[in-house]
Amino acid sequence: MMKKSTFGAALAFLAAAAGVLTAVALYLRRREQELDEYEKLLFSDEYDDEDEDDEQDDTASADAEPMADPDADGDISF
């Protein structure tokens, strides 16, 4: 038969292991929910319209006004 102290130590070990596994499972579940929320924000239609507007503004300003040449004398330096 097993000693009471050995049985108590084994029981305490199993309880600790169950607690660690529960904590890890809860952490992973919460982290997955956060990542799902981030993914929804990242790929939502709400932000797609703003990106298209920014791209149109960038191309319109680039076409309207060419960039100034830092070498005004025509020399090309690398």
PyMOL Python script that loads the backbone (N, CA, C, O; Angstrom):
from pymol import cmd

cmd.read_pdbstr("""\
ATOM      1  N   MET A   1       0.835  -1.178   0.000  1.00  0.00           N
ATOM      2  CA  MET A   1       0.000   0.000   0.000  1.00  0.00           C
ATOM      3  C   MET A   1       0.883   1.245   0.000  1.00  0.00           C
ATOM      4  O   MET A   1       2.016   1.212   0.480  1.00  0.00           O
ATOM      5  N   MET A   2       0.354   2.345  -0.543  1.00  0.00           N
ATOM      6  CA  MET A   2       1.086   3.598  -0.653  1.00  0.00           C
ATOM      7  C   MET A   2       1.003   4.381   0.657  1.00  0.00           C
ATOM      8  O   MET A   2      -0.031   4.391   1.325  1.00  0.00           O
ATOM      9  N   LYS A   3       2.102   5.031   1.009  1.00  0.00           N
ATOM     10  CA  LYS A   3       2.097   5.856   2.213  1.00  0.00           C
ATOM     11  C   LYS A   3       1.181   7.052   2.009  1.00  0.00           C
ATOM     12  O   LYS A   3       0.945   7.476   0.878  1.00  0.00           O
ATOM     13  N   LYS A   4       0.673   7.585   3.089  1.00  0.00           N
ATOM     14  CA  LYS A   4      -0.212   8.754   3.000  1.00  0.00           C
ATOM     15  C   LYS A   4       0.521   9.975   2.461  1.00  0.00           C
ATOM     16  O   LYS A   4      -0.059  10.770   1.721  1.00  0.00           O
ATOM     17  N   SER A   5       1.782  10.131   2.821  1.00  0.00           N
ATOM     18  CA  SER A   5       2.544  11.292   2.355  1.00  0.00           C
ATOM     19  C   SER A   5       2.810  11.204   0.843  1.00  0.00           C
ATOM     20  O   SER A   5       2.776  12.212   0.137  1.00  0.00           O
ATOM     21  N   THR A   6       3.073   9.986   0.362  1.00  0.00           N
ATOM     22  CA  THR A   6       3.292   9.797  -1.074  1.00  0.00           C
ATOM     23  C   THR A   6       2.004  10.043  -1.844  1.00  0.00           C
ATOM     24  O   THR A   6       2.001  10.677  -2.899  1.00  0.00           O
ATOM     25  N   PHE A   7       0.914   9.532  -1.296  1.00  0.00           N
ATOM     26  CA  PHE A   7      -0.390   9.743  -1.930  1.00  0.00           C
ATOM     27  C   PHE A   7      -0.730  11.233  -1.959  1.00  0.00           C
ATOM     28  O   PHE A   7      -1.247  11.722  -2.964  1.00  0.00           O
ATOM     29  N   GLY A   8      -0.454  11.953  -0.891  1.00  0.00           N
ATOM     30  CA  GLY A   8      -0.715  13.389  -0.827  1.00  0.00           C
ATOM     31  C   GLY A   8       0.136  14.165  -1.821  1.00  0.00           C
ATOM     32  O   GLY A   8      -0.340  15.109  -2.452  1.00  0.00           O
ATOM     33  N   ALA A   9       1.402  13.763  -1.957  1.00  0.00           N
ATOM     34  CA  ALA A   9       2.293  14.428  -2.917  1.00  0.00           C
ATOM     35  C   ALA A   9       1.828  14.177  -4.344  1.00  0.00           C
ATOM     36  O   ALA A   9       1.833  15.089  -5.172  1.00  0.00           O
ATOM     37  N   ALA A  10       1.422  12.935  -4.636  1.00  0.00           N
ATOM     38  CA  ALA A  10       0.933  12.618  -5.980  1.00  0.00           C
ATOM     39  C   ALA A  10      -0.357  13.374  -6.272  1.00  0.00           C
ATOM     40  O   ALA A  10      -0.554  13.862  -7.386  1.00  0.00           O
ATOM     41  N   LEU A  11      -1.221  13.472  -5.293  1.00  0.00           N
ATOM     42  CA  LEU A  11      -2.472  14.206  -5.472  1.00  0.00           C
ATOM     43  C   LEU A  11      -2.206  15.705  -5.688  1.00  0.00           C
ATOM     44  O   LEU A  11      -2.850  16.341  -6.523  1.00  0.00           O
ATOM     45  N   ALA A  12      -1.262  16.255  -4.935  1.00  0.00           N
ATOM     46  CA  ALA A  12      -0.902  17.665  -5.096  1.00  0.00           C
ATOM     47  C   ALA A  12      -0.297  17.909  -6.474  1.00  0.00           C
ATOM     48  O   ALA A  12      -0.575  18.930  -7.103  1.00  0.00           O
ATOM     49  N   PHE A  13       0.529  16.975  -6.944  1.00  0.00           N
ATOM     50  CA  PHE A  13       1.123  17.101  -8.271  1.00  0.00           C
ATOM     51  C   PHE A  13       0.052  17.082  -9.357  1.00  0.00           C
ATOM     52  O   PHE A  13       0.095  17.896 -10.279  1.00  0.00           O
ATOM     53  N   LEU A  14      -0.896  16.173  -9.260  1.00  0.00           N
ATOM     54  CA  LEU A  14      -1.973  16.097 -10.246  1.00  0.00           C
ATOM     55  C   LEU A  14      -2.839  17.354 -10.228  1.00  0.00           C
ATOM     56  O   LEU A  14      -3.267  17.832 -11.279  1.00  0.00           O
ATOM     57  N   ALA A  15      -3.093  17.883  -9.041  1.00  0.00           N
ATOM     58  CA  ALA A  15      -3.877  19.118  -8.939  1.00  0.00           C
ATOM     59  C   ALA A  15      -3.126  20.289  -9.573  1.00  0.00           C
ATOM     60  O   ALA A  15      -3.725  21.115 -10.262  1.00  0.00           O
ATOM     61  N   ALA A  16      -1.825  20.356  -9.340  1.00  0.00           N
ATOM     62  CA  ALA A  16      -1.016  21.428  -9.934  1.00  0.00           C
ATOM     63  C   ALA A  16      -0.979  21.295 -11.457  1.00  0.00           C
ATOM     64  O   ALA A  16      -1.085  22.290 -12.174  1.00  0.00           O
ATOM     65  N   ALA A  17      -0.829  20.072 -11.942  1.00  0.00           N
ATOM     66  CA  ALA A  17      -0.799  19.851 -13.388  1.00  0.00           C
ATOM     67  C   ALA A  17      -2.135  20.231 -14.020  1.00  0.00           C
ATOM     68  O   ALA A  17      -2.166  20.828 -15.096  1.00  0.00           O
ATOM     69  N   ALA A  18      -3.235  19.888 -13.359  1.00  0.00           N
ATOM     70  CA  ALA A  18      -4.559  20.253 -13.875  1.00  0.00           C
ATOM     71  C   ALA A  18      -4.725  21.770 -13.879  1.00  0.00           C
ATOM     72  O   ALA A  18      -5.312  22.329 -14.805  1.00  0.00           O
ATOM     73  N   GLY A  19      -4.214  22.434 -12.852  1.00  0.00           N
ATOM     74  CA  GLY A  19      -4.289  23.892 -12.802  1.00  0.00           C
ATOM     75  C   GLY A  19      -3.496  24.551 -13.910  1.00  0.00           C
ATOM     76  O   GLY A  19      -3.954  25.521 -14.514  1.00  0.00           O
ATOM     77  N   VAL A  20      -2.303  24.028 -14.184  1.00  0.00           N
ATOM     78  CA  VAL A  20      -1.469  24.577 -15.260  1.00  0.00           C
ATOM     79  C   VAL A  20      -2.143  24.371 -16.612  1.00  0.00           C
ATOM     80  O   VAL A  20      -2.181  25.286 -17.435  1.00  0.00           O
ATOM     81  N   LEU A  21      -2.668  23.188 -16.838  1.00  0.00           N
ATOM     82  CA  LEU A  21      -3.349  22.922 -18.109  1.00  0.00           C
ATOM     83  C   LEU A  21      -4.580  23.810 -18.290  1.00  0.00           C
ATOM     84  O   LEU A  21      -4.847  24.277 -19.396  1.00  0.00           O
ATOM     85  N   THR A  22      -5.319  24.041 -17.225  1.00  0.00           N
ATOM     86  CA  THR A  22      -6.475  24.927 -17.289  1.00  0.00           C
ATOM     87  C   THR A  22      -6.054  26.359 -17.603  1.00  0.00           C
ATOM     88  O   THR A  22      -6.681  27.031 -18.422  1.00  0.00           O
ATOM     89  N   ALA A  23      -4.998  26.818 -16.954  1.00  0.00           N
ATOM     90  CA  ALA A  23      -4.506  28.183 -17.197  1.00  0.00           C
ATOM     91  C   ALA A  23      -4.042  28.348 -18.641  1.00  0.00           C
ATOM     92  O   ALA A  23      -4.319  29.369 -19.271  1.00  0.00           O
ATOM     93  N   VAL A  24      -3.348  27.361 -19.161  1.00  0.00           N
ATOM     94  CA  VAL A  24      -2.880  27.425 -20.552  1.00  0.00           C
ATOM     95  C   VAL A  24      -4.065  27.425 -21.512  1.00  0.00           C
ATOM     96  O   VAL A  24      -4.077  28.187 -22.479  1.00  0.00           O
ATOM     97  N   ALA A  25      -5.046  26.594 -21.259  1.00  0.00           N
ATOM     98  CA  ALA A  25      -6.219  26.539 -22.129  1.00  0.00           C
ATOM     99  C   ALA A  25      -6.972  27.868 -22.124  1.00  0.00           C
ATOM    100  O   ALA A  25      -7.402  28.342 -23.176  1.00  0.00           O
ATOM    101  N   LEU A  26      -7.133  28.465 -20.953  1.00  0.00           N
ATOM    102  CA  LEU A  26      -7.823  29.757 -20.880  1.00  0.00           C
ATOM    103  C   LEU A  26      -7.032  30.854 -21.579  1.00  0.00           C
ATOM    104  O   LEU A  26      -7.614  31.704 -22.254  1.00  0.00           O
ATOM    105  N   TYR A  27      -5.714  30.842 -21.424  1.00  0.00           N
ATOM    106  CA  TYR A  27      -4.877  31.836 -22.085  1.00  0.00           C
ATOM    107  C   TYR A  27      -4.981  31.706 -23.603  1.00  0.00           C
ATOM    108  O   TYR A  27      -5.152  32.701 -24.308  1.00  0.00           O
ATOM    109  N   LEU A  28      -4.877  30.474 -24.101  1.00  0.00           N
ATOM    110  CA  LEU A  28      -4.951  30.272 -25.543  1.00  0.00           C
ATOM    111  C   LEU A  28      -6.312  30.657 -26.100  1.00  0.00           C
ATOM    112  O   LEU A  28      -6.404  31.206 -27.198  1.00  0.00           O
ATOM    113  N   ARG A  29      -7.358  30.375 -25.356  1.00  0.00           N
ATOM    114  CA  ARG A  29      -8.710  30.741 -25.798  1.00  0.00           C
ATOM    115  C   ARG A  29      -8.857  32.259 -25.892  1.00  0.00           C
ATOM    116  O   ARG A  29      -9.396  32.779 -26.869  1.00  0.00           O
ATOM    117  N   ARG A  30      -8.368  32.968 -24.857  1.00  0.00           N
ATOM    118  CA  ARG A  30      -8.453  34.427 -24.865  1.00  0.00           C
ATOM    119  C   ARG A  30      -7.595  35.024 -25.974  1.00  0.00           C
ATOM    120  O   ARG A  30      -8.004  35.974 -26.641  1.00  0.00           O
ATOM    121  N   ARG A  31      -6.402  34.462 -26.168  1.00  0.00           N
ATOM    122  CA  ARG A  31      -5.503  34.959 -27.213  1.00  0.00           C
ATOM    123  C   ARG A  31      -6.114  34.748 -28.595  1.00  0.00           C
ATOM    124  O   ARG A  31      -5.997  35.614 -29.462  1.00  0.00           O
ATOM    125  N   GLU A  32      -6.755  33.618 -28.803  1.00  0.00           N
ATOM    126  CA  GLU A  32      -7.397  33.350 -30.090  1.00  0.00           C
ATOM    127  C   GLU A  32      -8.532  34.336 -30.348  1.00  0.00           C
ATOM    128  O   GLU A  32      -8.720  34.781 -31.480  1.00  0.00           O
ATOM    129  N   GLN A  33      -9.289  34.680 -29.309  1.00  0.00           N
ATOM    130  CA  GLN A  33     -10.359  35.663 -29.464  1.00  0.00           C
ATOM    131  C   GLN A  33      -9.791  37.033 -29.823  1.00  0.00           C
ATOM    132  O   GLN A  33     -10.359  37.744 -30.652  1.00  0.00           O
ATOM    133  N   GLU A  34      -8.671  37.404 -29.201  1.00  0.00           N
ATOM    134  CA  GLU A  34      -8.039  38.679 -29.526  1.00  0.00           C
ATOM    135  C   GLU A  34      -7.554  38.698 -30.970  1.00  0.00           C
ATOM    136  O   GLU A  34      -7.701  39.701 -31.669  1.00  0.00           O
ATOM    137  N   LEU A  35      -6.978  37.588 -31.411  1.00  0.00           N
ATOM    138  CA  LEU A  35      -6.498  37.519 -32.790  1.00  0.00           C
ATOM    139  C   LEU A  35      -7.656  37.544 -33.782  1.00  0.00           C
ATOM    140  O   LEU A  35      -7.540  38.143 -34.851  1.00  0.00           O
ATOM    141  N   ASP A  36      -8.759  36.907 -33.444  1.00  0.00           N
ATOM    142  CA  ASP A  36      -9.937  36.955 -34.305  1.00  0.00           C
ATOM    143  C   ASP A  36     -10.469  38.379 -34.417  1.00  0.00           C
ATOM    144  O   ASP A  36     -10.854  38.819 -35.501  1.00  0.00           O
ATOM    145  N   GLU A  37     -10.490  39.094 -33.302  1.00  0.00           N
ATOM    146  CA  GLU A  37     -10.953  40.475 -33.310  1.00  0.00           C
ATOM    147  C   GLU A  37     -10.018  41.348 -34.159  1.00  0.00           C
ATOM    148  O   GLU A  37     -10.480  42.195 -34.923  1.00  0.00           O
ATOM    149  N   TYR A  38      -8.725  41.139 -34.022  1.00  0.00           N
ATOM    150  CA  TYR A  38      -7.754  41.894 -34.808  1.00  0.00           C
ATOM    151  C   TYR A  38      -7.921  41.589 -36.295  1.00  0.00           C
ATOM    152  O   TYR A  38      -7.844  42.490 -37.130  1.00  0.00           O
ATOM    153  N   GLU A  39      -8.150  40.325 -36.621  1.00  0.00           N
ATOM    154  CA  GLU A  39      -8.332  39.935 -38.015  1.00  0.00           C
ATOM    155  C   GLU A  39      -9.585  40.580 -38.600  1.00  0.00           C
ATOM    156  O   GLU A  39      -9.586  41.006 -39.755  1.00  0.00           O
ATOM    157  N   LYS A  40     -10.646  40.651 -37.808  1.00  0.00           N
ATOM    158  CA  LYS A  40     -11.870  41.307 -38.280  1.00  0.00           C
ATOM    159  C   LYS A  40     -11.616  42.777 -38.565  1.00  0.00           C
ATOM    160  O   LYS A  40     -12.097  43.313 -39.564  1.00  0.00           O
ATOM    161  N   LEU A  41     -10.859  43.431 -37.686  1.00  0.00           N
ATOM    162  CA  LEU A  41     -10.534  44.843 -37.921  1.00  0.00           C
ATOM    163  C   LEU A  41      -9.634  45.010 -39.130  1.00  0.00           C
ATOM    164  O   LEU A  41      -9.789  45.960 -39.898  1.00  0.00           O
ATOM    165  N   LEU A  42      -8.699  44.099 -39.301  1.00  0.00           N
ATOM    166  CA  LEU A  42      -7.733  44.199 -40.385  1.00  0.00           C
ATOM    167  C   LEU A  42      -8.400  44.022 -41.745  1.00  0.00           C
ATOM    168  O   LEU A  42      -8.055  44.717 -42.701  1.00  0.00           O
ATOM    169  N   PHE A  43      -9.335  43.113 -41.835  1.00  0.00           N
ATOM    170  CA  PHE A  43      -9.953  42.797 -43.116  1.00  0.00           C
ATOM    171  C   PHE A  43     -11.385  43.317 -43.230  1.00  0.00           C
ATOM    172  O   PHE A  43     -12.149  42.833 -44.065  1.00  0.00           O
ATOM    173  N   SER A  44     -11.754  44.285 -42.415  1.00  0.00           N
ATOM    174  CA  SER A  44     -13.118  44.797 -42.476  1.00  0.00           C
ATOM    175  C   SER A  44     -13.275  45.741 -43.662  1.00  0.00           C
ATOM    176  O   SER A  44     -12.302  46.328 -44.134  1.00  0.00           O
ATOM    177  N   ASP A  45     -14.500  45.880 -44.134  1.00  0.00           N
ATOM    178  CA  ASP A  45     -14.795  46.761 -45.260  1.00  0.00           C
ATOM    179  C   ASP A  45     -14.698  48.220 -44.865  1.00  0.00           C
ATOM    180  O   ASP A  45     -14.505  49.080 -45.724  1.00  0.00           O
ATOM    181  N   GLU A  46     -14.824  48.508 -43.601  1.00  0.00           N
ATOM    182  CA  GLU A  46     -14.785  49.883 -43.127  1.00  0.00           C
ATOM    183  C   GLU A  46     -13.457  50.555 -43.482  1.00  0.00           C
ATOM    184  O   GLU A  46     -13.431  51.736 -43.827  1.00  0.00           O
ATOM    185  N   TYR A  47     -12.367  49.811 -43.401  1.00  0.00           N
ATOM    186  CA  TYR A  47     -11.058  50.387 -43.671  1.00  0.00           C
ATOM    187  C   TYR A  47     -10.667  50.286 -45.139  1.00  0.00           C
ATOM    188  O   TYR A  47      -9.756  50.991 -45.572  1.00  0.00           O
ATOM    189  N   ASP A  48     -11.322  49.440 -45.912  1.00  0.00           N
ATOM    190  CA  ASP A  48     -11.001  49.319 -47.329  1.00  0.00           C
ATOM    191  C   ASP A  48     -11.298  50.615 -48.069  1.00  0.00           C
ATOM    192  O   ASP A  48     -10.531  51.007 -48.948  1.00  0.00           O
ATOM    193  N   ASP A  49     -12.394  51.288 -47.733  1.00  0.00           N
ATOM    194  CA  ASP A  49     -12.743  52.529 -48.398  1.00  0.00           C
ATOM    195  C   ASP A  49     -11.706  53.606 -48.128  1.00  0.00           C
ATOM    196  O   ASP A  49     -11.376  54.380 -49.026  1.00  0.00           O
ATOM    197  N   GLU A  50     -11.192  53.669 -46.920  1.00  0.00           N
ATOM    198  CA  GLU A  50     -10.191  54.672 -46.581  1.00  0.00           C
ATOM    199  C   GLU A  50      -8.898  54.419 -47.343  1.00  0.00           C
ATOM    200  O   GLU A  50      -8.246  55.372 -47.770  1.00  0.00           O
ATOM    201  N   ASP A  51      -8.508  53.158 -47.524  1.00  0.00           N
ATOM    202  CA  ASP A  51      -7.287  52.839 -48.255  1.00  0.00           C
ATOM    203  C   ASP A  51      -7.401  53.259 -49.708  1.00  0.00           C
ATOM    204  O   ASP A  51      -6.448  53.794 -50.275  1.00  0.00           O
ATOM    205  N   GLU A  52      -8.553  53.023 -50.316  1.00  0.00           N
ATOM    206  CA  GLU A  52      -8.754  53.412 -51.708  1.00  0.00           C
ATOM    207  C   GLU A  52      -8.703  54.926 -51.855  1.00  0.00           C
ATOM    208  O   GLU A  52      -8.140  55.430 -52.827  1.00  0.00           O
ATOM    209  N   ASP A  53      -9.279  55.659 -50.909  1.00  0.00           N
ATOM    210  CA  ASP A  53      -9.237  57.115 -50.955  1.00  0.00           C
ATOM    211  C   ASP A  53      -7.807  57.618 -50.844  1.00  0.00           C
ATOM    212  O   ASP A  53      -7.428  58.558 -51.542  1.00  0.00           O
ATOM    213  N   ASP A  54      -7.007  57.006 -49.978  1.00  0.00           N
ATOM    214  CA  ASP A  54      -5.617  57.411 -49.815  1.00  0.00           C
ATOM    215  C   ASP A  54      -4.828  57.172 -51.091  1.00  0.00           C
ATOM    216  O   ASP A  54      -4.015  58.007 -51.487  1.00  0.00           O
ATOM    217  N   GLU A  55      -5.065  56.032 -51.737  1.00  0.00           N
ATOM    218  CA  GLU A  55      -4.357  55.728 -52.977  1.00  0.00           C
ATOM    219  C   GLU A  55      -4.729  56.731 -54.066  1.00  0.00           C
ATOM    220  O   GLU A  55      -3.861  57.163 -54.825  1.00  0.00           O
ATOM    221  N   GLN A  56      -5.986  57.101 -54.152  1.00  0.00           N
ATOM    222  CA  GLN A  56      -6.412  58.064 -55.153  1.00  0.00           C
ATOM    223  C   GLN A  56      -5.801  59.432 -54.877  1.00  0.00           C
ATOM    224  O   GLN A  56      -5.393  60.117 -55.815  1.00  0.00           O
ATOM    225  N   ASP A  57      -5.729  59.842 -53.633  1.00  0.00           N
ATOM    226  CA  ASP A  57      -5.122  61.118 -53.289  1.00  0.00           C
ATOM    227  C   ASP A  57      -3.642  61.123 -53.630  1.00  0.00           C
ATOM    228  O   ASP A  57      -3.131  62.130 -54.121  1.00  0.00           O
ATOM    229  N   ASP A  58      -2.941  60.020 -53.382  1.00  0.00           N
ATOM    230  CA  ASP A  58      -1.515  59.949 -53.667  1.00  0.00           C
ATOM    231  C   ASP A  58      -1.246  60.042 -55.162  1.00  0.00           C
ATOM    232  O   ASP A  58      -0.330  60.750 -55.581  1.00  0.00           O
ATOM    233  N   THR A  59      -2.026  59.342 -55.966  1.00  0.00           N
ATOM    234  CA  THR A  59      -1.800  59.382 -57.400  1.00  0.00           C
ATOM    235  C   THR A  59      -2.187  60.733 -57.978  1.00  0.00           C
ATOM    236  O   THR A  59      -1.539  61.212 -58.909  1.00  0.00           O
ATOM    237  N   ALA A  60      -3.222  61.351 -57.450  1.00  0.00           N
ATOM    238  CA  ALA A  60      -3.640  62.661 -57.955  1.00  0.00           C
ATOM    239  C   ALA A  60      -2.593  63.720 -57.647  1.00  0.00           C
ATOM    240  O   ALA A  60      -2.308  64.557 -58.503  1.00  0.00           O
ATOM    241  N   SER A  61      -2.019  63.710 -56.468  1.00  0.00           N
ATOM    242  CA  SER A  61      -1.014  64.708 -56.126  1.00  0.00           C
ATOM    243  C   SER A  61       0.285  64.453 -56.876  1.00  0.00           C
ATOM    244  O   SER A  61       1.002  65.405 -57.186  1.00  0.00           O
ATOM    245  N   ALA A  62       0.610  63.203 -57.178  1.00  0.00           N
ATOM    246  CA  ALA A  62       1.826  62.902 -57.916  1.00  0.00           C
ATOM    247  C   ALA A  62       1.701  63.335 -59.362  1.00  0.00           C
ATOM    248  O   ALA A  62       2.681  63.791 -59.952  1.00  0.00           O
ATOM    249  N   ASP A  63       0.512  63.204 -59.952  1.00  0.00           N
ATOM    250  CA  ASP A  63       0.303  63.616 -61.329  1.00  0.00           C
ATOM    251  C   ASP A  63       0.235  65.138 -61.448  1.00  0.00           C
ATOM    252  O   ASP A  63       0.673  65.698 -62.453  1.00  0.00           O
ATOM    253  N   ALA A  64      -0.294  65.791 -60.460  1.00  0.00           N
ATOM    254  CA  ALA A  64      -0.509  67.231 -60.541  1.00  0.00           C
ATOM    255  C   ALA A  64       0.792  68.014 -60.397  1.00  0.00           C
ATOM    256  O   ALA A  64       0.967  69.035 -61.062  1.00  0.00           O
ATOM    257  N   GLU A  65       1.689  67.568 -59.561  1.00  0.00           N
ATOM    258  CA  GLU A  65       2.891  68.344 -59.285  1.00  0.00           C
ATOM    259  C   GLU A  65       4.106  67.429 -59.281  1.00  0.00           C
ATOM    260  O   GLU A  65       4.249  66.603 -58.380  1.00  0.00           O
ATOM    261  N   PRO A  66       4.993  67.561 -60.282  1.00  0.00           N
ATOM    262  CA  PRO A  66       6.177  66.704 -60.287  1.00  0.00           C
ATOM    263  C   PRO A  66       7.132  67.083 -59.158  1.00  0.00           C
ATOM    264  O   PRO A  66       7.133  68.213 -58.670  1.00  0.00           O
ATOM    265  N   MET A  67       7.932  66.120 -58.765  1.00  0.00           N
ATOM    266  CA  MET A  67       8.881  66.367 -57.685  1.00  0.00           C
ATOM    267  C   MET A  67      10.005  67.268 -58.171  1.00  0.00           C
ATOM    268  O   MET A  67      10.433  67.184 -59.321  1.00  0.00           O
ATOM    269  N   ALA A  68      10.472  68.124 -57.284  1.00  0.00           N
ATOM    270  CA  ALA A  68      11.564  69.022 -57.624  1.00  0.00           C
ATOM    271  C   ALA A  68      12.865  68.234 -57.700  1.00  0.00           C
ATOM    272  O   ALA A  68      13.113  67.346 -56.885  1.00  0.00           O
ATOM    273  N   ASP A  69      13.701  68.573 -58.698  1.00  0.00           N
ATOM    274  CA  ASP A  69      14.985  67.912 -58.880  1.00  0.00           C
ATOM    275  C   ASP A  69      16.012  68.571 -57.979  1.00  0.00           C
ATOM    276  O   ASP A  69      16.240  69.775 -58.092  1.00  0.00           O
ATOM    277  N   PRO A  70      16.647  67.806 -57.078  1.00  0.00           N
ATOM    278  CA  PRO A  70      17.630  68.426 -56.193  1.00  0.00           C
ATOM    279  C   PRO A  70      18.865  68.919 -56.944  1.00  0.00           C
ATOM    280  O   PRO A  70      19.531  69.856 -56.505  1.00  0.00           O
ATOM    281  N   ASP A  71      19.165  68.288 -58.069  1.00  0.00           N
ATOM    282  CA  ASP A  71      20.290  68.745 -58.901  1.00  0.00           C
ATOM    283  C   ASP A  71      19.733  69.588 -60.029  1.00  0.00           C
ATOM    284  O   ASP A  71      19.471  69.065 -61.112  1.00  0.00           O
ATOM    285  N   ALA A  72      19.549  70.848 -59.810  1.00  0.00           N
ATOM    286  CA  ALA A  72      18.931  71.734 -60.780  1.00  0.00           C
ATOM    287  C   ALA A  72      19.823  71.970 -61.985  1.00  0.00           C
ATOM    288  O   ALA A  72      19.321  72.348 -63.043  1.00  0.00           O
ATOM    289  N   ASP A  73      21.134  71.760 -61.865  1.00  0.00           N
ATOM    290  CA  ASP A  73      22.034  72.017 -62.980  1.00  0.00           C
ATOM    291  C   ASP A  73      22.045  70.882 -64.003  1.00  0.00           C
ATOM    292  O   ASP A  73      22.710  70.996 -65.033  1.00  0.00           O
ATOM    293  N   GLY A  74      21.334  69.803 -63.746  1.00  0.00           N
ATOM    294  CA  GLY A  74      21.197  68.719 -64.708  1.00  0.00           C
ATOM    295  C   GLY A  74      22.167  67.585 -64.475  1.00  0.00           C
ATOM    296  O   GLY A  74      22.037  66.542 -65.116  1.00  0.00           O
ATOM    297  N   ASP A  75      23.134  67.738 -63.589  1.00  0.00           N
ATOM    298  CA  ASP A  75      24.075  66.657 -63.308  1.00  0.00           C
ATOM    299  C   ASP A  75      23.365  65.555 -62.516  1.00  0.00           C
ATOM    300  O   ASP A  75      22.590  65.822 -61.597  1.00  0.00           O
ATOM    301  N   ILE A  76      23.647  64.345 -62.891  1.00  0.00           N
ATOM    302  CA  ILE A  76      23.074  63.218 -62.167  1.00  0.00           C
ATOM    303  C   ILE A  76      24.184  62.625 -61.324  1.00  0.00           C
ATOM    304  O   ILE A  76      25.217  62.198 -61.838  1.00  0.00           O
ATOM    305  N   SER A  77      23.955  62.605 -60.025  1.00  0.00           N
ATOM    306  CA  SER A  77      24.969  62.037 -59.136  1.00  0.00           C
ATOM    307  C   SER A  77      24.360  60.882 -58.368  1.00  0.00           C
ATOM    308  O   SER A  77      23.204  60.925 -57.948  1.00  0.00           O
ATOM    309  N   PHE A  78      25.166  59.853 -58.198  1.00  0.00           N
ATOM    310  CA  PHE A  78      24.695  58.670 -57.486  1.00  0.00           C
ATOM    311  C   PHE A  78      25.432  58.500 -56.207  1.00  0.00           C
ATOM    312  O   PHE A  78      25.171  57.552 -55.466  1.00  0.00           O
TER     313      PHE A  78
END
""", "prot")
cmd.dss("prot")
cmd.show_as("cartoon", "prot")
cmd.util.cbc("prot")
cmd.orient("prot")
